[in-house]
Amino acid sequence: MDYKNKIITVGQALDMVKSGMRIALGDATVEPQAFLENIHTIADRVKDVELTNCLGLRSYPFMENSAYHDSFILRSLFFSKPTREAEKYLRVSYVPCHLRHTARAILAQGKPDLFVTTCTPPDEEGNMSIGLSNIYSSDVVKHAKKVIVEINDKMPYTYGNNIINVKDVDYIVPVSYPLPQDVPPAPNEKDRMIAGHIAEYLKDGDCVQIGIGGIPNSVTEFLAEKKDLGIHTELLGDGLAKLAMRGVVNGSKKQFMKGKIVTSIVMGTDVVYDFVNKNPDVYVMSCSKCNDPYTVRKNKNQVSINTTLEVDLTGQACSEAIGSRQFSGTGGQADTTIGTQMSKGGRSFLALYSTARVLNKETGEREEISKIVPQLKPGATVSLQRNDAMYIVTEYGAVNLMGLSVSDRAKKLISIAHPKFREGLTLQAKALGLIKE
């Protein structure tokens, strides 16, 4: 299909940006890098341009200089390190949202003036794959007033409901840039201890969902001897890809999309990017479908493994903020946890280190604090309600809170807190009336 009449330069794409525009950006690994790398060049002629991203993996010049404060507003559906750093210079604000509702959140205040994302070059029929991430792209592309795609010749071609046609876009910007490399952190001793506790509950034929972070990635090391695993996950990284390449994953026991690896995001290194390229066994599904609890529940023995920052003694979890300061996002934690518990034989795990070292502002020294706490910090967000908490895991063990009273929950959670904090937590729990004598 001829699409040459739609080709423009990055400069021409930026010429379309006007003051007050609302621009939605491709999510995570399909950020339009050329557009964002150059948007600061128009700062002197625009004001209050609103950009919405999700899990941005790179920092760009417009995010690194307070000179652009009045020109751009950054709204984020999931904070990352570059987004947090940008708060020093820009008006940056978090959009509270479950990952399955990100497209709805983008469209709730009206159609974006522009949607800018990245795709593969078109095939003979004009079809382009959105490639490595489809949190909301395939949903938003249908509704934006204008659509601009950067076609990157290095973008892997993936299959799923992430295919769009050149006739559905307004402009095409040919580009060539490397894929973002998100190298998984090397597991530390605590990661392996936590992963080992979780692995005790996993079995052959399970269908797994693994979230972002070192702890979930460590779990994949313990799955190498399992058989017939399935994958229905919001994020596919190097660890799960390696299991699939070893034959540990085949999806033969799945009920929904049997034999397929289903994900919304592909993020890691060339290990996973090469694995998914033109791989008919991988299906990249929009989060509105992939993370819908009623989709997740379709597979029996679904397992979700996520992390959190802080858990109170009733089981409430804050996974996205430190006090009132936004750190990451709600993401798909509630989506996958609830869907997993609706699955026959499903098990959900929420993992955290028992302690953290934080700066004492009065002394200027770092001190160790418990991450299992009587009450969440003031201003903290409840990312996962206590009603939905199942297994909570630290390096000291795993406890199942489902069906327990508040008093019994407090006792169980104290049992996996760091030993030096257990006595104090017990006294505080009694003072709050959580533990009844």
Buried (B, 14 or more C-beta within 10 A) or exposed (E): EEBEEBEBEBEEBBEBBEEEBBBBBBBBBBBBBBBBBBBBEBBEEBEEBBBBBBBBBEBBBBBBEEEBEBBBBBBBBBBBEBBBBBBEBBBBEBBEBBBBBBBBBBBEEEBBBBBBBBBBBBBEEBBBBBBBBBBBBBBBBEBBEBBBBBBBEEBBBBBBBBBBBBEBBBBBBBBEBEBBEBEBEEBEEBBBBBBBBBBEBBBEBBBBBBBBBBBBBBBBBBBEEBBBBBBBBBBBBBBBBBBBEEEBBBBEBBBBBEEBBBBBBBBBBEBBBEBBBEBEBBBBBBBBBBBBBEBBBBBBBBBBBBBBBBBBBBBBBBBBBBBEEBBBBBBBBBBBBBBBBBBEBBBBBBBBBBBBEEEEEEEEEEEEBBBBBBBBBEEBBBBBBBEBBBBBBBBBBBBBBBEBEBBBBBBBBBBBBBEEBBEEBBEBBBEBEBBEE
